[in-house]
Every structure is written in structure tokens, then in C-alpha cells.
Amino acid sequence: MSATGERSTIYEQMQATPEFAELRRKLRAFVFPMSAAFLIWYLLYVLLASFAPAFMAIPVVGNINVGLVIGLLQFVTTFVITTLYVRYADRHLDPAAERIRQQIEGAE
């Protein structure tokens, strides 16, 4: 029973288990650092565009300059992070989530 006197659901009970806490820890161990890294990378791009326009205007090849290259790398970074997350989830998150799902379905 919960503090309000109601029975807790199987989902609430599962959230209190060490297995669920470990799954949540593994998710956060990837998501928080990766999100922080990407935001810093994006902020660097914005700051360079704002405060170092001469640097961003340096030609690399033809009409392509440093600013364009860094801007395009933002998209590349997004795809790389997505690929890394899928691999991480396949190895660490999905097996744990599957075990939790089986426990929940077995308890219902």
C-alpha cells in the first residue's frame, strides 16, 4: 500500500527494484554526458559564429569556409550520437528492459 492507502501497481513496485534502478542508471550514464557534450559542441559553434566571424569565414575549399564545415559537422554529430545510442541500447539497455518486461508480464 502507498502512503495514501492505495495499493501500488506492478509498475510502481518494479520501479522500486534494484533492476529498474540499474536500468535507469545505465540510461542516465549515457544520456547525460552525451547531451552535455553535444550542447557544449553546439554552443562552441554559436560562440564562434558570434565572436569569431573572421575565423568562421576562412576558406577551406572554394566557397566552403570553416563555418560551413563546422555547421555541417553538427548534423554529422547528431547521426554519430544516434548510432552510438542504438549500439549502447542494444548492448546495455534493451536486455535489462526485456528482463524487467518479462518480470512484469509474469507477475500480472
Protein Blocks (a to p, Z undefined) as FASTA:
>chain_A
ZZkopacdfklmmmmpmklmmmmmmmmmmmmmmmmmmmmmmmmmmmmmmmmmmlmmpcfb
hjbcfklmmmmmmmmmmmmmmmmmmmmmmmmmmmmmmmmmmmmmmmZZ
